[in-house]
Amino acid sequence: MKNLSNTQFFKVEPAPKIEPKDILEIVYNALKEKGYNPVNQIVGYIMSGDPTYITSHNGARSLVMKVERDELVEEMLKFYIGHHSWK
């Protein structure tokens, strides 16, 4: 039997950081695959904070809750502005 009076050490590697744009893409595709209107569902989530607007299909719900809603809005706004030459 091991000596339980000694401190045991272990190292946990951090999970790779997933960017908000990647999360939006995964969530969008999961919603589309399940037959939902992705835009309506994502807007509903952002406005209410209720994660049930997002399907759990492909882990979309747990992923979207890993990022703040304002970061999702920021990502979408940056994309929109970048594609409309407002800079």
Gaussian input, Z-matrix of N, CA and C with variables (Angstrom, degrees):
# hf/3-21g

backbone

0 1
 N
 C     1     B1
 C     2     B2     1     A1
 N     3     B3     2     A2     1     D1
 C     4     B4     3     A3     2     D2
 C     5     B5     4     A4     3     D3
 N     6     B6     5     A5     4     D4
 C     7     B7     6     A6     5     D5
 C     8     B8     7     A7     6     D6
 N     9     B9     8     A8     7     D7
 C    10    B10     9     A9     8     D8
 C    11    B11    10    A10     9     D9
 N    12    B12    11    A11    10    D10
 C    13    B13    12    A12    11    D11
 C    14    B14    13    A13    12    D12
 N    15    B15    14    A14    13    D13
 C    16    B16    15    A15    14    D14
 C    17    B17    16    A16    15    D15
 N    18    B18    17    A17    16    D16
 C    19    B19    18    A18    17    D17
 C    20    B20    19    A19    18    D18
 N    21    B21    20    A20    19    D19
 C    22    B22    21    A21    20    D20
 C    23    B23    22    A22    21    D21
 N    24    B24    23    A23    22    D22
 C    25    B25    24    A24    23    D23
 C    26    B26    25    A25    24    D24
 N    27    B27    26    A26    25    D25
 C    28    B28    27    A27    26    D26
 C    29    B29    28    A28    27    D27
 N    30    B30    29    A29    28    D28
 C    31    B31    30    A30    29    D29
 C    32    B32    31    A31    30    D30
 N    33    B33    32    A32    31    D31
 C    34    B34    33    A33    32    D32
 C    35    B35    34    A34    33    D33
 N    36    B36    35    A35    34    D34
 C    37    B37    36    A36    35    D35
 C    38    B38    37    A37    36    D36
 N    39    B39    38    A38    37    D37
 C    40    B40    39    A39    38    D38
 C    41    B41    40    A40    39    D39
 N    42    B42    41    A41    40    D40
 C    43    B43    42    A42    41    D41
 C    44    B44    43    A43    42    D42
 N    45    B45    44    A44    43    D43
 C    46    B46    45    A45    44    D44
 C    47    B47    46    A46    45    D45
 N    48    B48    47    A47    46    D46
 C    49    B49    48    A48    47    D47
 C    50    B50    49    A49    48    D48
 N    51    B51    50    A50    49    D49
 C    52    B52    51    A51    50    D50
 C    53    B53    52    A52    51    D51
 N    54    B54    53    A53    52    D52
 C    55    B55    54    A54    53    D53
 C    56    B56    55    A55    54    D54
 N    57    B57    56    A56    55    D55
 C    58    B58    57    A57    56    D56
 C    59    B59    58    A58    57    D57
 N    60    B60    59    A59    58    D58
 C    61    B61    60    A60    59    D59
 C    62    B62    61    A61    60    D60
 N    63    B63    62    A62    61    D61
 C    64    B64    63    A63    62    D62
 C    65    B65    64    A64    63    D63
 N    66    B66    65    A65    64    D64
 C    67    B67    66    A66    65    D65
 C    68    B68    67    A67    66    D66
 N    69    B69    68    A68    67    D67
 C    70    B70    69    A69    68    D68
 C    71    B71    70    A70    69    D69
 N    72    B72    71    A71    70    D70
 C    73    B73    72    A72    71    D71
 C    74    B74    73    A73    72    D72
 N    75    B75    74    A74    73    D73
 C    76    B76    75    A75    74    D74
 C    77    B77    76    A76    75    D75
 N    78    B78    77    A77    76    D76
 C    79    B79    78    A78    77    D77
 C    80    B80    79    A79    78    D78
 N    81    B81    80    A80    79    D79
 C    82    B82    81    A81    80    D80
 C    83    B83    82    A82    81    D81
 N    84    B84    83    A83    82    D82
 C    85    B85    84    A84    83    D83
 C    86    B86    85    A85    84    D84
 N    87    B87    86    A86    85    D85
 C    88    B88    87    A87    86    D86
 C    89    B89    88    A88    87    D87
 N    90    B90    89    A89    88    D88
 C    91    B91    90    A90    89    D89
 C    92    B92    91    A91    90    D90
 N    93    B93    92    A92    91    D91
 C    94    B94    93    A93    92    D92
 C    95    B95    94    A94    93    D93
 N    96    B96    95    A95    94    D94
 C    97    B97    96    A96    95    D95
 C    98    B98    97    A97    96    D96
 N    99    B99    98    A98    97    D97
 C   100   B100    99    A99    98    D98
 C   101   B101   100   A100    99    D99
 N   102   B102   101   A101   100   D100
 C   103   B103   102   A102   101   D101
 C   104   B104   103   A103   102   D102
 N   105   B105   104   A104   103   D103
 C   106   B106   105   A105   104   D104
 C   107   B107   106   A106   105   D105
 N   108   B108   107   A107   106   D106
 C   109   B109   108   A108   107   D107
 C   110   B110   109   A109   108   D108
 N   111   B111   110   A110   109   D109
 C   112   B112   111   A111   110   D110
 C   113   B113   112   A112   111   D111
 N   114   B114   113   A113   112   D112
 C   115   B115   114   A114   113   D113
 C   116   B116   115   A115   114   D114
 N   117   B117   116   A116   115   D115
 C   118   B118   117   A117   116   D116
 C   119   B119   118   A118   117   D117
 N   120   B120   119   A119   118   D118
 C   121   B121   120   A120   119   D119
 C   122   B122   121   A121   120   D120
 N   123   B123   122   A122   121   D121
 C   124   B124   123   A123   122   D122
 C   125   B125   124   A124   123   D123
 N   126   B126   125   A125   124   D124
 C   127   B127   126   A126   125   D125
 C   128   B128   127   A127   126   D126
 N   129   B129   128   A128   127   D127
 C   130   B130   129   A129   128   D128
 C   131   B131   130   A130   129   D129
 N   132   B132   131   A131   130   D130
 C   133   B133   132   A132   131   D131
 C   134   B134   133   A133   132   D132
 N   135   B135   134   A134   133   D133
 C   136   B136   135   A135   134   D134
 C   137   B137   136   A136   135   D135
 N   138   B138   137   A137   136   D136
 C   139   B139   138   A138   137   D137
 C   140   B140   139   A139   138   D138
 N   141   B141   140   A140   139   D139
 C   142   B142   141   A141   140   D140
 C   143   B143   142   A142   141   D141
 N   144   B144   143   A143   142   D142
 C   145   B145   144   A144   143   D143
 C   146   B146   145   A145   144   D144
 N   147   B147   146   A146   145   D145
 C   148   B148   147   A147   146   D146
 C   149   B149   148   A148   147   D147
 N   150   B150   149   A149   148   D148
 C   151   B151   150   A150   149   D149
 C   152   B152   151   A151   150   D150
 N   153   B153   152   A152   151   D151
 C   154   B154   153   A153   152   D152
 C   155   B155   154   A154   153   D153
 N   156   B156   155   A155   154   D154
 C   157   B157   156   A156   155   D155
 C   158   B158   157   A157   156   D156
 N   159   B159   158   A158   157   D157
 C   160   B160   159   A159   158   D158
 C   161   B161   160   A160   159   D159
 N   162   B162   161   A161   160   D160
 C   163   B163   162   A162   161   D161
 C   164   B164   163   A163   162   D162
 N   165   B165   164   A164   163   D163
 C   166   B166   165   A165   164   D164
 C   167   B167   166   A166   165   D165
 N   168   B168   167   A167   166   D166
 C   169   B169   168   A168   167   D167
 C   170   B170   169   A169   168   D168
 N   171   B171   170   A170   169   D169
 C   172   B172   171   A171   170   D170
 C   173   B173   172   A172   171   D171
 N   174   B174   173   A173   172   D172
 C   175   B175   174   A174   173   D173
 C   176   B176   175   A175   174   D174
 N   177   B177   176   A176   175   D175
 C   178   B178   177   A177   176   D176
 C   179   B179   178   A178   177   D177
 N   180   B180   179   A179   178   D178
 C   181   B181   180   A180   179   D179
 C   182   B182   181   A181   180   D180
 N   183   B183   182   A182   181   D181
 C   184   B184   183   A183   182   D182
 C   185   B185   184   A184   183   D183
 N   186   B186   185   A185   184   D184
 C   187   B187   186   A186   185   D185
 C   188   B188   187   A187   186   D186
 N   189   B189   188   A188   187   D187
 C   190   B190   189   A189   188   D188
 C   191   B191   190   A190   189   D189
 N   192   B192   191   A191   190   D190
 C   193   B193   192   A192   191   D191
 C   194   B194   193   A193   192   D192
 N   195   B195   194   A194   193   D193
 C   196   B196   195   A195   194   D194
 C   197   B197   196   A196   195   D195
 N   198   B198   197   A197   196   D196
 C   199   B199   198   A198   197   D197
 C   200   B200   199   A199   198   D198
 N   201   B201   200   A200   199   D199
 C   202   B202   201   A201   200   D200
 C   203   B203   202   A202   201   D201
 N   204   B204   203   A203   202   D202
 C   205   B205   204   A204   203   D203
 C   206   B206   205   A205   204   D204
 N   207   B207   206   A206   205   D205
 C   208   B208   207   A207   206   D206
 C   209   B209   208   A208   207   D207
 N   210   B210   209   A209   208   D208
 C   211   B211   210   A210   209   D209
 C   212   B212   211   A211   210   D210
 N   213   B213   212   A212   211   D211
 C   214   B214   213   A213   212   D212
 C   215   B215   214   A214   213   D213
 N   216   B216   215   A215   214   D214
 C   217   B217   216   A216   215   D215
 C   218   B218   217   A217   216   D216
 N   219   B219   218   A218   217   D217
 C   220   B220   219   A219   218   D218
 C   221   B221   220   A220   219   D219
 N   222   B222   221   A221   220   D220
 C   223   B223   222   A222   221   D221
 C   224   B224   223   A223   222   D222
 N   225   B225   224   A224   223   D223
 C   226   B226   225   A225   224   D224
 C   227   B227   226   A226   225   D225
 N   228   B228   227   A227   226   D226
 C   229   B229   228   A228   227   D227
 C   230   B230   229   A229   228   D228
 N   231   B231   230   A230   229   D229
 C   232   B232   231   A231   230   D230
 C   233   B233   232   A232   231   D231
 N   234   B234   233   A233   232   D232
 C   235   B235   234   A234   233   D233
 C   236   B236   235   A235   234   D234
 N   237   B237   236   A236   235   D235
 C   238   B238   237   A237   236   D236
 C   239   B239   238   A238   237   D237
 N   240   B240   239   A239   238   D238
 C   241   B241   240   A240   239   D239
 C   242   B242   241   A241   240   D240
 N   243   B243   242   A242   241   D241
 C   244   B244   243   A243   242   D242
 C   245   B245   244   A244   243   D243
 N   246   B246   245   A245   244   D244
 C   247   B247   246   A246   245   D245
 C   248   B248   247   A247   246   D246
 N   249   B249   248   A248   247   D247
 C   250   B250   249   A249   248   D248
 C   251   B251   250   A250   249   D249
 N   252   B252   251   A251   250   D250
 C   253   B253   252   A252   251   D251
 C   254   B254   253   A253   252   D252
 N   255   B255   254   A254   253   D253
 C   256   B256   255   A255   254   D254
 C   257   B257   256   A256   255   D255
 N   258   B258   257   A257   256   D256
 C   259   B259   258   A258   257   D257
 C   260   B260   259   A259   258   D258

   B1=1.4515
   B2=1.5320
   B3=1.3249
   B4=1.4569
   B5=1.5216
   B6=1.3102
   B7=1.4594
   B8=1.5293
   B9=1.3073
   B10=1.4648
   B11=1.5215
   B12=1.3179
   B13=1.4597
   B14=1.5318
   B15=1.3205
   B16=1.4600
   B17=1.5253
   B18=1.3145
   B19=1.4590
   B20=1.5157
   B21=1.3031
   B22=1.4564
   B23=1.5265
   B24=1.3069
   B25=1.4518
   B26=1.5219
   B27=1.3072
   B28=1.4525
   B29=1.5183
   B30=1.2946
   B31=1.4586
   B32=1.5231
   B33=1.3116
   B34=1.4548
   B35=1.5224
   B36=1.3039
   B37=1.4610
   B38=1.5241
   B39=1.3385
   B40=1.4662
   B41=1.5272
   B42=1.3062
   B43=1.4666
   B44=1.5224
   B45=1.3163
   B46=1.4620
   B47=1.5273
   B48=1.3379
   B49=1.4666
   B50=1.5195
   B51=1.2933
   B52=1.4650
   B53=1.5251
   B54=1.2977
   B55=1.4565
   B56=1.5300
   B57=1.3467
   B58=1.4689
   B59=1.5279
   B60=1.3365
   B61=1.4684
   B62=1.5221
   B63=1.3283
   B64=1.4670
   B65=1.5272
   B66=1.3236
   B67=1.4616
   B68=1.5254
   B69=1.3230
   B70=1.4680
   B71=1.5261
   B72=1.3111
   B73=1.4712
   B74=1.5302
   B75=1.3255
   B76=1.4647
   B77=1.5254
   B78=1.3285
   B79=1.4691
   B80=1.5259
   B81=1.3109
   B82=1.4633
   B83=1.5278
   B84=1.3285
   B85=1.4705
   B86=1.5275
   B87=1.3253
   B88=1.4657
   B89=1.5258
   B90=1.3273
   B91=1.4669
   B92=1.5233
   B93=1.3190
   B94=1.4697
   B95=1.5366
   B96=1.3329
   B97=1.4738
   B98=1.5250
   B99=1.3127
   B100=1.4630
   B101=1.5300
   B102=1.3319
   B103=1.4544
   B104=1.5180
   B105=1.3249
   B106=1.4722
   B107=1.5208
   B108=1.3291
   B109=1.4533
   B110=1.5310
   B111=1.3485
   B112=1.4628
   B113=1.5236
   B114=1.3295
   B115=1.4657
   B116=1.5278
   B117=1.3228
   B118=1.4641
   B119=1.5230
   B120=1.3181
   B121=1.4593
   B122=1.5299
   B123=1.3167
   B124=1.4705
   B125=1.5291
   B126=1.3249
   B127=1.4709
   B128=1.5267
   B129=1.3173
   B130=1.4608
   B131=1.5159
   B132=1.3226
   B133=1.4624
   B134=1.5203
   B135=1.3282
   B136=1.4572
   B137=1.5282
   B138=1.3171
   B139=1.4668
   B140=1.5283
   B141=1.3175
   B142=1.4668
   B143=1.5253
   B144=1.3283
   B145=1.4549
   B146=1.5182
   B147=1.3232
   B148=1.4617
   B149=1.5338
   B150=1.3334
   B151=1.4643
   B152=1.5229
   B153=1.3269
   B154=1.4683
   B155=1.5264
   B156=1.3198
   B157=1.4656
   B158=1.5232
   B159=1.3305
   B160=1.4573
   B161=1.5215
   B162=1.3098
   B163=1.4611
   B164=1.5235
   B165=1.3014
   B166=1.4651
   B167=1.5357
   B168=1.3353
   B169=1.4673
   B170=1.5306
   B171=1.3292
   B172=1.4770
   B173=1.5295
   B174=1.3293
   B175=1.4664
   B176=1.5141
   B177=1.3417
   B178=1.4653
   B179=1.5289
   B180=1.3263
   B181=1.4631
   B182=1.5314
   B183=1.3050
   B184=1.4686
   B185=1.5239
   B186=1.3205
   B187=1.4650
   B188=1.5202
   B189=1.3252
   B190=1.4593
   B191=1.5307
   B192=1.3182
   B193=1.4623
   B194=1.5259
   B195=1.3304
   B196=1.4611
   B197=1.5201
   B198=1.3088
   B199=1.4643
   B200=1.5248
   B201=1.3233
   B202=1.4631
   B203=1.5285
   B204=1.3191
   B205=1.4737
   B206=1.5188
   B207=1.3368
   B208=1.4643
   B209=1.5322
   B210=1.3361
   B211=1.4614
   B212=1.5235
   B213=1.3264
   B214=1.4647
   B215=1.5260
   B216=1.3303
   B217=1.4672
   B218=1.5277
   B219=1.3179
   B220=1.4662
   B221=1.5262
   B222=1.3159
   B223=1.4631
   B224=1.5350
   B225=1.3226
   B226=1.4655
   B227=1.5293
   B228=1.3241
   B229=1.4634
   B230=1.5235
   B231=1.3326
   B232=1.4679
   B233=1.5220
   B234=1.3226
   B235=1.4524
   B236=1.5266
   B237=1.3176
   B238=1.4608
   B239=1.5268
   B240=1.3291
   B241=1.4649
   B242=1.5389
   B243=1.3217
   B244=1.4708
   B245=1.5090
   B246=1.3306
   B247=1.4573
   B248=1.5302
   B249=1.3232
   B250=1.4604
   B251=1.5283
   B252=1.3037
   B253=1.4795
   B254=1.5251
   B255=1.3066
   B256=1.4674
   B257=1.5205
   B258=1.2981
   B259=1.4788
   B260=1.4991
   A1=109.20
   A2=116.93
   A3=121.56
   A4=110.81
   A5=114.46
   A6=120.78
   A7=107.92
   A8=117.95
   A9=122.30
   A10=113.21
   A11=118.39
   A12=120.17
   A13=111.73
   A14=117.75
   A15=121.35
   A16=110.30
   A17=115.70
   A18=120.85
   A19=109.94
   A20=115.85
   A21=121.38
   A22=108.51
   A23=116.39
   A24=121.40
   A25=109.64
   A26=115.83
   A27=120.12
   A28=107.86
   A29=115.48
   A30=121.02
   A31=108.27
   A32=115.82
   A33=121.64
   A34=107.55
   A35=115.38
   A36=120.04
   A37=108.82
   A38=116.89
   A39=118.29
   A40=110.82
   A41=114.63
   A42=119.97
   A43=108.29
   A44=117.05
   A45=118.34
   A46=110.68
   A47=115.99
   A48=121.10
   A49=108.54
   A50=114.98
   A51=119.90
   A52=107.76
   A53=115.90
   A54=122.36
   A55=111.25
   A56=116.67
   A57=119.93
   A58=113.43
   A59=117.54
   A60=119.48
   A61=110.95
   A62=116.78
   A63=120.62
   A64=110.68
   A65=116.13
   A66=120.60
   A67=110.03
   A68=116.99
   A69=120.27
   A70=111.03
   A71=116.85
   A72=120.42
   A73=110.88
   A74=116.61
   A75=120.87
   A76=110.37
   A77=116.37
   A78=121.24
   A79=110.20
   A80=116.92
   A81=121.58
   A82=110.15
   A83=116.52
   A84=120.68
   A85=111.69
   A86=117.60
   A87=120.61
   A88=110.67
   A89=116.66
   A90=120.33
   A91=110.55
   A92=115.87
   A93=120.52
   A94=110.47
   A95=116.42
   A96=120.55
   A97=111.66
   A98=117.01
   A99=120.70
   A100=112.53
   A101=117.19
   A102=120.84
   A103=115.48
   A104=116.95
   A105=120.31
   A106=110.30
   A107=116.40
   A108=121.42
   A109=106.38
   A110=117.86
   A111=120.43
   A112=114.38
   A113=116.60
   A114=119.25
   A115=110.05
   A116=117.38
   A117=120.40
   A118=111.72
   A119=116.93
   A120=120.77
   A121=111.28
   A122=117.28
   A123=120.70
   A124=110.11
   A125=117.05
   A126=120.07
   A127=110.21
   A128=116.89
   A129=120.63
   A130=111.51
   A131=116.70
   A132=120.53
   A133=111.38
   A134=116.90
   A135=120.45
   A136=110.93
   A137=116.98
   A138=120.42
   A139=112.65
   A140=117.11
   A141=119.96
   A142=114.07
   A143=116.82
   A144=120.38
   A145=112.60
   A146=116.73
   A147=121.82
   A148=109.50
   A149=117.92
   A150=120.10
   A151=114.35
   A152=118.03
   A153=118.54
   A154=112.36
   A155=118.16
   A156=120.34
   A157=110.81
   A158=117.10
   A159=122.28
   A160=109.06
   A161=116.33
   A162=121.47
   A163=110.71
   A164=115.88
   A165=119.96
   A166=111.05
   A167=116.21
   A168=122.27
   A169=109.97
   A170=116.26
   A171=123.17
   A172=113.32
   A173=117.59
   A174=120.94
   A175=113.91
   A176=117.20
   A177=120.76
   A178=112.38
   A179=117.09
   A180=119.83
   A181=111.48
   A182=116.76
   A183=118.55
   A184=111.12
   A185=117.48
   A186=120.20
   A187=111.99
   A188=117.22
   A189=120.02
   A190=110.84
   A191=117.20
   A192=119.76
   A193=112.56
   A194=118.05
   A195=121.57
   A196=112.64
   A197=116.78
   A198=120.86
   A199=107.99
   A200=116.20
   A201=120.84
   A202=109.72
   A203=115.16
   A204=119.48
   A205=111.58
   A206=118.21
   A207=119.49
   A208=111.50
   A209=117.34
   A210=119.92
   A211=110.91
   A212=116.80
   A213=120.28
   A214=110.25
   A215=116.32
   A216=120.60
   A217=109.67
   A218=116.64
   A219=120.82
   A220=110.93
   A221=116.56
   A222=120.88
   A223=111.03
   A224=115.96
   A225=119.70
   A226=111.37
   A227=116.79
   A228=120.27
   A229=111.01
   A230=117.55
   A231=120.44
   A232=110.68
   A233=116.85
   A234=120.95
   A235=110.53
   A236=116.62
   A237=121.42
   A238=110.86
   A239=116.50
   A240=120.54
   A241=110.30
   A242=116.17
   A243=119.75
   A244=113.67
   A245=117.37
   A246=120.78
   A247=112.88
   A248=116.44
   A249=120.44
   A250=111.78
   A251=117.11
   A252=124.15
   A253=112.73
   A254=117.46
   A255=120.75
   A256=112.07
   A257=116.88
   A258=119.92
   A259=111.71
   D1=142.25
   D2=-178.66
   D3=-72.52
   D4=155.54
   D5=175.85
   D6=-78.87
   D7=110.92
   D8=-176.58
   D9=-84.16
   D10=1.40
   D11=179.37
   D12=-86.17
   D13=-11.99
   D14=178.26
   D15=-90.04
   D16=145.81
   D17=176.83
   D18=-75.82
   D19=131.64
   D20=177.31
   D21=-96.79
   D22=140.08
   D23=179.51
   D24=-114.94
   D25=142.69
   D26=171.60
   D27=-147.31
   D28=154.24
   D29=-176.89
   D30=-116.84
   D31=130.03
   D32=178.47
   D33=-109.53
   D34=124.92
   D35=176.87
   D36=-77.64
   D37=132.48
   D38=178.63
   D39=-66.51
   D40=145.51
   D41=177.14
   D42=-68.28
   D43=146.37
   D44=178.87
   D45=-62.00
   D46=138.89
   D47=-179.13
   D48=-74.36
   D49=128.46
   D50=178.17
   D51=-101.50
   D52=132.86
   D53=-176.06
   D54=-77.48
   D55=150.22
   D56=178.00
   D57=-54.56
   D58=-37.07
   D59=-179.67
   D60=-64.67
   D61=-36.03
   D62=178.31
   D63=-70.14
   D64=-39.20
   D65=177.51
   D66=-63.23
   D67=-44.19
   D68=178.63
   D69=-59.59
   D70=-41.02
   D71=-179.66
   D72=-65.15
   D73=-44.33
   D74=179.76
   D75=-63.72
   D76=-45.20
   D77=-179.44
   D78=-64.06
   D79=-45.62
   D80=179.21
   D81=-56.77
   D82=-50.02
   D83=-178.06
   D84=-64.36
   D85=-39.35
   D86=179.18
   D87=-64.41
   D88=-42.58
   D89=178.88
   D90=-63.96
   D91=-43.17
   D92=-179.90
   D93=-63.37
   D94=-43.19
   D95=179.53
   D96=-60.59
   D97=-33.57
   D98=-178.73
   D99=-86.79
   D100=-0.25
   D101=175.57
   D102=89.31
   D103=12.09
   D104=178.07
   D105=-88.58
   D106=162.58
   D107=170.83
   D108=-84.44
   D109=105.69
   D110=-173.79
   D111=-59.03
   D112=-39.20
   D113=-178.63
   D114=-63.52
   D115=-49.07
   D116=-179.95
   D117=-60.30
   D118=-42.33
   D119=-177.15
   D120=-68.28
   D121=-42.36
   D122=179.86
   D123=-66.94
   D124=-42.00
   D125=176.54
   D126=-60.90
   D127=-44.15
   D128=178.26
   D129=-58.21
   D130=-43.03
   D131=178.40
   D132=-64.55
   D133=-47.21
   D134=-177.36
   D135=-63.56
   D136=-41.19
   D137=-178.11
   D138=-71.06
   D139=-38.26
   D140=-172.95
   D141=-101.34
   D142=-28.28
   D143=-173.82
   D144=80.79
   D145=3.58
   D146=-178.67
   D147=-83.31
   D148=111.09
   D149=-176.04
   D150=-67.92
   D151=-11.62
   D152=179.51
   D153=-71.15
   D154=-9.14
   D155=171.81
   D156=-68.04
   D157=-20.91
   D158=-176.86
   D159=-105.88
   D160=130.91
   D161=178.73
   D162=-65.72
   D163=152.22
   D164=174.59
   D165=-85.58
   D166=-4.49
   D167=178.39
   D168=-54.07
   D169=132.57
   D170=-179.74
   D171=57.87
   D172=22.88
   D173=177.69
   D174=73.49
   D175=17.26
   D176=-175.13
   D177=-61.01
   D178=-42.63
   D179=-177.35
   D180=-64.01
   D181=-45.59
   D182=-179.50
   D183=-67.44
   D184=-33.55
   D185=177.05
   D186=-66.96
   D187=-45.91
   D188=-175.64
   D189=-65.86
   D190=-26.80
   D191=179.34
   D192=-79.81
   D193=-5.80
   D194=177.69
   D195=-83.41
   D196=-8.08
   D197=-178.69
   D198=-126.17
   D199=145.08
   D200=178.94
   D201=-67.98
   D202=146.32
   D203=-178.98
   D204=-61.70
   D205=-36.35
   D206=179.64
   D207=-65.93
   D208=-27.81
   D209=175.54
   D210=-69.22
   D211=-34.68
   D212=176.63
   D213=-66.07
   D214=-43.76
   D215=178.71
   D216=-62.80
   D217=-43.54
   D218=179.32
   D219=-59.56
   D220=-44.05
   D221=-179.71
   D222=-62.23
   D223=-44.61
   D224=-179.87
   D225=-66.15
   D226=-39.74
   D227=179.95
   D228=-67.39
   D229=-41.17
   D230=177.19
   D231=-60.74
   D232=-42.41
   D233=179.16
   D234=-64.06
   D235=-46.09
   D236=-178.51
   D237=-61.44
   D238=-48.79
   D239=-179.23
   D240=-63.91
   D241=-41.71
   D242=179.96
   D243=-62.87
   D244=-26.66
   D245=-178.97
   D246=-97.97
   D247=5.26
   D248=177.74
   D249=-123.63
   D250=16.32
   D251=173.70
   D252=50.40
   D253=45.44
   D254=177.12
   D255=-91.03
   D256=-1.71
   D257=-175.61
   D258=-71.93

